[in-house]
Amino acid sequence: MAVSQRRKFLASLTCAFVALGVIVGSALADELSGFISKVNASGKTITVTPEGDDAKDVEVKITDQTKVMTKNGEQSVDLEKLAKRVDAVKEKGQKGVRAKITHEKGTASKIEYQFKKKAAN
């Protein structure tokens, strides 16, 4: 095999492995969409009520590596602040804070708040 052919082959092989790694890595994490309905700050867990009528609550662990996506980028989760937010929303009669949680084996890696779009006048 000539040197130029070997380089092309290695470049193609490297690209294939990188693509495979990206696909497998993203496939391992699950996404859970619903409402954060309870926050246990001392136990570092949140309870998520998935969207749907017959969906059962799911408890998800929060770690120091769990990030919240905001307008300003990623931030660490402040469970006490989140608990106050959930309580305030529930006082208004809503199920909880609408969010999409990326998790693996019940441990959250990312929380993205979902906002309803306001109707245009």
MODELLER restraints for C-alpha pairs under 7 A, 6 or more apart:
rsr = mdl.restraints
at = mdl.atoms
rsr.add(forms.Gaussian(group=physical.xy_distance, feature=features.Distance(at['CA:28:A'], at['CA:104:A']), mean=6.94, stdev=0.5))
rsr.add(forms.Gaussian(group=physical.xy_distance, feature=features.Distance(at['CA:29:A'], at['CA:102:A']), mean=6.39, stdev=0.5))
rsr.add(forms.Gaussian(group=physical.xy_distance, feature=features.Distance(at['CA:29:A'], at['CA:103:A']), mean=5.59, stdev=0.5))
rsr.add(forms.Gaussian(group=physical.xy_distance, feature=features.Distance(at['CA:29:A'], at['CA:104:A']), mean=4.93, stdev=0.5))
rsr.add(forms.Gaussian(group=physical.xy_distance, feature=features.Distance(at['CA:30:A'], at['CA:102:A']), mean=5.65, stdev=0.5))
rsr.add(forms.Gaussian(group=physical.xy_distance, feature=features.Distance(at['CA:30:A'], at['CA:103:A']), mean=5.33, stdev=0.5))
rsr.add(forms.Gaussian(group=physical.xy_distance, feature=features.Distance(at['CA:30:A'], at['CA:104:A']), mean=5.96, stdev=0.5))
rsr.add(forms.Gaussian(group=physical.xy_distance, feature=features.Distance(at['CA:31:A'], at['CA:100:A']), mean=6.63, stdev=0.5))
rsr.add(forms.Gaussian(group=physical.xy_distance, feature=features.Distance(at['CA:31:A'], at['CA:101:A']), mean=5.58, stdev=0.5))
rsr.add(forms.Gaussian(group=physical.xy_distance, feature=features.Distance(at['CA:31:A'], at['CA:102:A']), mean=4.48, stdev=0.5))
rsr.add(forms.Gaussian(group=physical.xy_distance, feature=features.Distance(at['CA:31:A'], at['CA:103:A']), mean=6.28, stdev=0.5))
rsr.add(forms.Gaussian(group=physical.xy_distance, feature=features.Distance(at['CA:32:A'], at['CA:50:A']), mean=6.93, stdev=0.5))
rsr.add(forms.Gaussian(group=physical.xy_distance, feature=features.Distance(at['CA:32:A'], at['CA:100:A']), mean=5.55, stdev=0.5))
rsr.add(forms.Gaussian(group=physical.xy_distance, feature=features.Distance(at['CA:32:A'], at['CA:101:A']), mean=5.07, stdev=0.5))
rsr.add(forms.Gaussian(group=physical.xy_distance, feature=features.Distance(at['CA:32:A'], at['CA:102:A']), mean=6.38, stdev=0.5))
rsr.add(forms.Gaussian(group=physical.xy_distance, feature=features.Distance(at['CA:33:A'], at['CA:50:A']), mean=5.81, stdev=0.5))
rsr.add(forms.Gaussian(group=physical.xy_distance, feature=features.Distance(at['CA:33:A'], at['CA:51:A']), mean=6.59, stdev=0.5))
rsr.add(forms.Gaussian(group=physical.xy_distance, feature=features.Distance(at['CA:33:A'], at['CA:99:A']), mean=5.96, stdev=0.5))
rsr.add(forms.Gaussian(group=physical.xy_distance, feature=features.Distance(at['CA:33:A'], at['CA:100:A']), mean=4.35, stdev=0.5))
rsr.add(forms.Gaussian(group=physical.xy_distance, feature=features.Distance(at['CA:33:A'], at['CA:101:A']), mean=6.38, stdev=0.5))
rsr.add(forms.Gaussian(group=physical.xy_distance, feature=features.Distance(at['CA:34:A'], at['CA:48:A']), mean=6.30, stdev=0.5))
rsr.add(forms.Gaussian(group=physical.xy_distance, feature=features.Distance(at['CA:34:A'], at['CA:49:A']), mean=5.50, stdev=0.5))
rsr.add(forms.Gaussian(group=physical.xy_distance, feature=features.Distance(at['CA:34:A'], at['CA:50:A']), mean=4.06, stdev=0.5))
rsr.add(forms.Gaussian(group=physical.xy_distance, feature=features.Distance(at['CA:34:A'], at['CA:51:A']), mean=4.78, stdev=0.5))
rsr.add(forms.Gaussian(group=physical.xy_distance, feature=features.Distance(at['CA:34:A'], at['CA:98:A']), mean=5.69, stdev=0.5))
rsr.add(forms.Gaussian(group=physical.xy_distance, feature=features.Distance(at['CA:34:A'], at['CA:99:A']), mean=5.74, stdev=0.5))
rsr.add(forms.Gaussian(group=physical.xy_distance, feature=features.Distance(at['CA:34:A'], at['CA:100:A']), mean=6.50, stdev=0.5))
rsr.add(forms.Gaussian(group=physical.xy_distance, feature=features.Distance(at['CA:35:A'], at['CA:48:A']), mean=5.40, stdev=0.5))
rsr.add(forms.Gaussian(group=physical.xy_distance, feature=features.Distance(at['CA:35:A'], at['CA:49:A']), mean=5.10, stdev=0.5))
rsr.add(forms.Gaussian(group=physical.xy_distance, feature=features.Distance(at['CA:35:A'], at['CA:50:A']), mean=6.30, stdev=0.5))
rsr.add(forms.Gaussian(group=physical.xy_distance, feature=features.Distance(at['CA:35:A'], at['CA:95:A']), mean=6.41, stdev=0.5))
rsr.add(forms.Gaussian(group=physical.xy_distance, feature=features.Distance(at['CA:35:A'], at['CA:96:A']), mean=5.01, stdev=0.5))
rsr.add(forms.Gaussian(group=physical.xy_distance, feature=features.Distance(at['CA:35:A'], at['CA:97:A']), mean=5.08, stdev=0.5))
rsr.add(forms.Gaussian(group=physical.xy_distance, feature=features.Distance(at['CA:35:A'], at['CA:98:A']), mean=4.36, stdev=0.5))
rsr.add(forms.Gaussian(group=physical.xy_distance, feature=features.Distance(at['CA:35:A'], at['CA:99:A']), mean=5.83, stdev=0.5))
rsr.add(forms.Gaussian(group=physical.xy_distance, feature=features.Distance(at['CA:36:A'], at['CA:46:A']), mean=6.68, stdev=0.5))
rsr.add(forms.Gaussian(group=physical.xy_distance, feature=features.Distance(at['CA:36:A'], at['CA:47:A']), mean=5.80, stdev=0.5))
rsr.add(forms.Gaussian(group=physical.xy_distance, feature=features.Distance(at['CA:36:A'], at['CA:48:A']), mean=4.47, stdev=0.5))
rsr.add(forms.Gaussian(group=physical.xy_distance, feature=features.Distance(at['CA:36:A'], at['CA:49:A']), mean=6.37, stdev=0.5))
rsr.add(forms.Gaussian(group=physical.xy_distance, feature=features.Distance(at['CA:36:A'], at['CA:96:A']), mean=5.23, stdev=0.5))
rsr.add(forms.Gaussian(group=physical.xy_distance, feature=features.Distance(at['CA:36:A'], at['CA:97:A']), mean=5.03, stdev=0.5))
rsr.add(forms.Gaussian(group=physical.xy_distance, feature=features.Distance(at['CA:36:A'], at['CA:98:A']), mean=6.36, stdev=0.5))
rsr.add(forms.Gaussian(group=physical.xy_distance, feature=features.Distance(at['CA:36:A'], at['CA:99:A']), mean=6.72, stdev=0.5))
rsr.add(forms.Gaussian(group=physical.xy_distance, feature=features.Distance(at['CA:37:A'], at['CA:47:A']), mean=5.70, stdev=0.5))
rsr.add(forms.Gaussian(group=physical.xy_distance, feature=features.Distance(at['CA:37:A'], at['CA:48:A']), mean=5.75, stdev=0.5))
rsr.add(forms.Gaussian(group=physical.xy_distance, feature=features.Distance(at['CA:37:A'], at['CA:49:A']), mean=6.36, stdev=0.5))
rsr.add(forms.Gaussian(group=physical.xy_distance, feature=features.Distance(at['CA:37:A'], at['CA:86:A']), mean=6.55, stdev=0.5))
rsr.add(forms.Gaussian(group=physical.xy_distance, feature=features.Distance(at['CA:37:A'], at['CA:95:A']), mean=6.31, stdev=0.5))
rsr.add(forms.Gaussian(group=physical.xy_distance, feature=features.Distance(at['CA:37:A'], at['CA:96:A']), mean=4.57, stdev=0.5))
rsr.add(forms.Gaussian(group=physical.xy_distance, feature=features.Distance(at['CA:37:A'], at['CA:97:A']), mean=6.78, stdev=0.5))
rsr.add(forms.Gaussian(group=physical.xy_distance, feature=features.Distance(at['CA:38:A'], at['CA:46:A']), mean=5.63, stdev=0.5))
rsr.add(forms.Gaussian(group=physical.xy_distance, feature=features.Distance(at['CA:38:A'], at['CA:47:A']), mean=4.91, stdev=0.5))
rsr.add(forms.Gaussian(group=physical.xy_distance, feature=features.Distance(at['CA:39:A'], at['CA:45:A']), mean=6.17, stdev=0.5))
rsr.add(forms.Gaussian(group=physical.xy_distance, feature=features.Distance(at['CA:39:A'], at['CA:46:A']), mean=4.51, stdev=0.5))
rsr.add(forms.Gaussian(group=physical.xy_distance, feature=features.Distance(at['CA:39:A'], at['CA:47:A']), mean=6.39, stdev=0.5))
rsr.add(forms.Gaussian(group=physical.xy_distance, feature=features.Distance(at['CA:39:A'], at['CA:79:A']), mean=6.97, stdev=0.5))
rsr.add(forms.Gaussian(group=physical.xy_distance, feature=features.Distance(at['CA:39:A'], at['CA:83:A']), mean=5.29, stdev=0.5))
rsr.add(forms.Gaussian(group=physical.xy_distance, feature=features.Distance(at['CA:40:A'], at['CA:46:A']), mean=6.05, stdev=0.5))
rsr.add(forms.Gaussian(group=physical.xy_distance, feature=features.Distance(at['CA:41:A'], at['CA:79:A']), mean=5.27, stdev=0.5))
rsr.add(forms.Gaussian(group=physical.xy_distance, feature=features.Distance(at['CA:41:A'], at['CA:80:A']), mean=6.05, stdev=0.5))
rsr.add(forms.Gaussian(group=physical.xy_distance, feature=features.Distance(at['CA:44:A'], at['CA:61:A']), mean=6.03, stdev=0.5))
rsr.add(forms.Gaussian(group=physical.xy_distance, feature=features.Distance(at['CA:44:A'], at['CA:62:A']), mean=5.27, stdev=0.5))
rsr.add(forms.Gaussian(group=physical.xy_distance, feature=features.Distance(at['CA:45:A'], at['CA:59:A']), mean=6.59, stdev=0.5))
rsr.add(forms.Gaussian(group=physical.xy_distance, feature=features.Distance(at['CA:45:A'], at['CA:60:A']), mean=5.53, stdev=0.5))
rsr.add(forms.Gaussian(group=physical.xy_distance, feature=features.Distance(at['CA:45:A'], at['CA:61:A']), mean=4.43, stdev=0.5))
rsr.add(forms.Gaussian(group=physical.xy_distance, feature=features.Distance(at['CA:45:A'], at['CA:62:A']), mean=5.45, stdev=0.5))
rsr.add(forms.Gaussian(group=physical.xy_distance, feature=features.Distance(at['CA:46:A'], at['CA:59:A']), mean=5.76, stdev=0.5))
rsr.add(forms.Gaussian(group=physical.xy_distance, feature=features.Distance(at['CA:46:A'], at['CA:60:A']), mean=5.40, stdev=0.5))
rsr.add(forms.Gaussian(group=physical.xy_distance, feature=features.Distance(at['CA:46:A'], at['CA:61:A']), mean=6.55, stdev=0.5))
rsr.add(forms.Gaussian(group=physical.xy_distance, feature=features.Distance(at['CA:47:A'], at['CA:57:A']), mean=6.40, stdev=0.5))
rsr.add(forms.Gaussian(group=physical.xy_distance, feature=features.Distance(at['CA:47:A'], at['CA:58:A']), mean=5.60, stdev=0.5))
rsr.add(forms.Gaussian(group=physical.xy_distance, feature=features.Distance(at['CA:47:A'], at['CA:59:A']), mean=4.44, stdev=0.5))
rsr.add(forms.Gaussian(group=physical.xy_distance, feature=features.Distance(at['CA:47:A'], at['CA:60:A']), mean=6.27, stdev=0.5))
rsr.add(forms.Gaussian(group=physical.xy_distance, feature=features.Distance(at['CA:48:A'], at['CA:57:A']), mean=5.58, stdev=0.5))
rsr.add(forms.Gaussian(group=physical.xy_distance, feature=features.Distance(at['CA:48:A'], at['CA:58:A']), mean=5.14, stdev=0.5))
rsr.add(forms.Gaussian(group=physical.xy_distance, feature=features.Distance(at['CA:48:A'], at['CA:59:A']), mean=6.25, stdev=0.5))
rsr.add(forms.Gaussian(group=physical.xy_distance, feature=features.Distance(at['CA:49:A'], at['CA:56:A']), mean=6.56, stdev=0.5))
rsr.add(forms.Gaussian(group=physical.xy_distance, feature=features.Distance(at['CA:49:A'], at['CA:57:A']), mean=4.57, stdev=0.5))
rsr.add(forms.Gaussian(group=physical.xy_distance, feature=features.Distance(at['CA:49:A'], at['CA:58:A']), mean=6.42, stdev=0.5))
rsr.add(forms.Gaussian(group=physical.xy_distance, feature=features.Distance(at['CA:50:A'], at['CA:56:A']), mean=6.96, stdev=0.5))
rsr.add(forms.Gaussian(group=physical.xy_distance, feature=features.Distance(at['CA:50:A'], at['CA:57:A']), mean=6.63, stdev=0.5))
rsr.add(forms.Gaussian(group=physical.xy_distance, feature=features.Distance(at['CA:60:A'], at['CA:106:A']), mean=5.00, stdev=0.5))
rsr.add(forms.Gaussian(group=physical.xy_distance, feature=features.Distance(at['CA:60:A'], at['CA:107:A']), mean=5.60, stdev=0.5))
rsr.add(forms.Gaussian(group=physical.xy_distance, feature=features.Distance(at['CA:60:A'], at['CA:108:A']), mean=6.25, stdev=0.5))
rsr.add(forms.Gaussian(group=physical.xy_distance, feature=features.Distance(at['CA:61:A'], at['CA:106:A']), mean=6.12, stdev=0.5))
rsr.add(forms.Gaussian(group=physical.xy_distance, feature=features.Distance(at['CA:61:A'], at['CA:107:A']), mean=4.63, stdev=0.5))
rsr.add(forms.Gaussian(group=physical.xy_distance, feature=features.Distance(at['CA:61:A'], at['CA:108:A']), mean=5.98, stdev=0.5))
rsr.add(forms.Gaussian(group=physical.xy_distance, feature=features.Distance(at['CA:62:A'], at['CA:107:A']), mean=6.19, stdev=0.5))
rsr.add(forms.Gaussian(group=physical.xy_distance, feature=features.Distance(at['CA:62:A'], at['CA:108:A']), mean=5.64, stdev=0.5))
rsr.add(forms.Gaussian(group=physical.xy_distance, feature=features.Distance(at['CA:65:A'], at['CA:109:A']), mean=6.57, stdev=0.5))
rsr.add(forms.Gaussian(group=physical.xy_distance, feature=features.Distance(at['CA:66:A'], at['CA:76:A']), mean=6.38, stdev=0.5))
rsr.add(forms.Gaussian(group=physical.xy_distance, feature=features.Distance(at['CA:66:A'], at['CA:77:A']), mean=6.45, stdev=0.5))
rsr.add(forms.Gaussian(group=physical.xy_distance, feature=features.Distance(at['CA:66:A'], at['CA:108:A']), mean=5.88, stdev=0.5))
rsr.add(forms.Gaussian(group=physical.xy_distance, feature=features.Distance(at['CA:66:A'], at['CA:109:A']), mean=4.39, stdev=0.5))
rsr.add(forms.Gaussian(group=physical.xy_distance, feature=features.Distance(at['CA:66:A'], at['CA:110:A']), mean=5.50, stdev=0.5))
rsr.add(forms.Gaussian(group=physical.xy_distance, feature=features.Distance(at['CA:67:A'], at['CA:74:A']), mean=5.87, stdev=0.5))
rsr.add(forms.Gaussian(group=physical.xy_distance, feature=features.Distance(at['CA:67:A'], at['CA:75:A']), mean=5.39, stdev=0.5))
rsr.add(forms.Gaussian(group=physical.xy_distance, feature=features.Distance(at['CA:67:A'], at['CA:76:A']), mean=4.82, stdev=0.5))
rsr.add(forms.Gaussian(group=physical.xy_distance, feature=features.Distance(at['CA:67:A'], at['CA:77:A']), mean=5.83, stdev=0.5))
rsr.add(forms.Gaussian(group=physical.xy_distance, feature=features.Distance(at['CA:67:A'], at['CA:109:A']), mean=6.21, stdev=0.5))
rsr.add(forms.Gaussian(group=physical.xy_distance, feature=features.Distance(at['CA:67:A'], at['CA:110:A']), mean=4.84, stdev=0.5))
rsr.add(forms.Gaussian(group=physical.xy_distance, feature=features.Distance(at['CA:67:A'], at['CA:111:A']), mean=6.26, stdev=0.5))
rsr.add(forms.Gaussian(group=physical.xy_distance, feature=features.Distance(at['CA:68:A'], at['CA:74:A']), mean=5.56, stdev=0.5))
rsr.add(forms.Gaussian(group=physical.xy_distance, feature=features.Distance(at['CA:68:A'], at['CA:75:A']), mean=5.22, stdev=0.5))
rsr.add(forms.Gaussian(group=physical.xy_distance, feature=features.Distance(at['CA:68:A'], at['CA:76:A']), mean=6.04, stdev=0.5))
rsr.add(forms.Gaussian(group=physical.xy_distance, feature=features.Distance(at['CA:68:A'], at['CA:77:A']), mean=5.83, stdev=0.5))
rsr.add(forms.Gaussian(group=physical.xy_distance, feature=features.Distance(at['CA:68:A'], at['CA:110:A']), mean=5.77, stdev=0.5))
rsr.add(forms.Gaussian(group=physical.xy_distance, feature=features.Distance(at['CA:68:A'], at['CA:111:A']), mean=4.73, stdev=0.5))
rsr.add(forms.Gaussian(group=physical.xy_distance, feature=features.Distance(at['CA:68:A'], at['CA:112:A']), mean=6.05, stdev=0.5))
rsr.add(forms.Gaussian(group=physical.xy_distance, feature=features.Distance(at['CA:69:A'], at['CA:75:A']), mean=6.55, stdev=0.5))
rsr.add(forms.Gaussian(group=physical.xy_distance, feature=features.Distance(at['CA:69:A'], at['CA:111:A']), mean=6.21, stdev=0.5))
rsr.add(forms.Gaussian(group=physical.xy_distance, feature=features.Distance(at['CA:69:A'], at['CA:112:A']), mean=5.20, stdev=0.5))
rsr.add(forms.Gaussian(group=physical.xy_distance, feature=features.Distance(at['CA:86:A'], at['CA:96:A']), mean=5.52, stdev=0.5))
rsr.add(forms.Gaussian(group=physical.xy_distance, feature=features.Distance(at['CA:86:A'], at['CA:97:A']), mean=5.74, stdev=0.5))
rsr.add(forms.Gaussian(group=physical.xy_distance, feature=features.Distance(at['CA:89:A'], at['CA:96:A']), mean=5.86, stdev=0.5))
rsr.add(forms.Gaussian(group=physical.xy_distance, feature=features.Distance(at['CA:89:A'], at['CA:97:A']), mean=6.68, stdev=0.5))
rsr.add(forms.Gaussian(group=physical.xy_distance, feature=features.Distance(at['CA:90:A'], at['CA:96:A']), mean=5.57, stdev=0.5))
rsr.add(forms.Gaussian(group=physical.xy_distance, feature=features.Distance(at['CA:98:A'], at['CA:113:A']), mean=6.03, stdev=0.5))
rsr.add(forms.Gaussian(group=physical.xy_distance, feature=features.Distance(at['CA:98:A'], at['CA:114:A']), mean=5.30, stdev=0.5))
rsr.add(forms.Gaussian(group=physical.xy_distance, feature=features.Distance(at['CA:99:A'], at['CA:111:A']), mean=6.71, stdev=0.5))
rsr.add(forms.Gaussian(group=physical.xy_distance, feature=features.Distance(at['CA:99:A'], at['CA:112:A']), mean=5.51, stdev=0.5))
rsr.add(forms.Gaussian(group=physical.xy_distance, feature=features.Distance(at['CA:99:A'], at['CA:113:A']), mean=4.24, stdev=0.5))
rsr.add(forms.Gaussian(group=physical.xy_distance, feature=features.Distance(at['CA:99:A'], at['CA:114:A']), mean=4.90, stdev=0.5))
rsr.add(forms.Gaussian(group=physical.xy_distance, feature=features.Distance(at['CA:100:A'], at['CA:111:A']), mean=5.92, stdev=0.5))
rsr.add(forms.Gaussian(group=physical.xy_distance, feature=features.Distance(at['CA:100:A'], at['CA:112:A']), mean=5.16, stdev=0.5))
rsr.add(forms.Gaussian(group=physical.xy_distance, feature=features.Distance(at['CA:100:A'], at['CA:113:A']), mean=6.37, stdev=0.5))
rsr.add(forms.Gaussian(group=physical.xy_distance, feature=features.Distance(at['CA:100:A'], at['CA:114:A']), mean=6.81, stdev=0.5))
rsr.add(forms.Gaussian(group=physical.xy_distance, feature=features.Distance(at['CA:101:A'], at['CA:108:A']), mean=6.54, stdev=0.5))
rsr.add(forms.Gaussian(group=physical.xy_distance, feature=features.Distance(at['CA:101:A'], at['CA:110:A']), mean=5.81, stdev=0.5))
rsr.add(forms.Gaussian(group=physical.xy_distance, feature=features.Distance(at['CA:101:A'], at['CA:111:A']), mean=4.62, stdev=0.5))
rsr.add(forms.Gaussian(group=physical.xy_distance, feature=features.Distance(at['CA:101:A'], at['CA:112:A']), mean=6.38, stdev=0.5))
rsr.add(forms.Gaussian(group=physical.xy_distance, feature=features.Distance(at['CA:102:A'], at['CA:108:A']), mean=5.79, stdev=0.5))
rsr.add(forms.Gaussian(group=physical.xy_distance, feature=features.Distance(at['CA:102:A'], at['CA:109:A']), mean=5.75, stdev=0.5))
rsr.add(forms.Gaussian(group=physical.xy_distance, feature=features.Distance(at['CA:102:A'], at['CA:110:A']), mean=5.11, stdev=0.5))
rsr.add(forms.Gaussian(group=physical.xy_distance, feature=features.Distance(at['CA:102:A'], at['CA:111:A']), mean=6.44, stdev=0.5))
rsr.add(forms.Gaussian(group=physical.xy_distance, feature=features.Distance(at['CA:103:A'], at['CA:109:A']), mean=5.42, stdev=0.5))
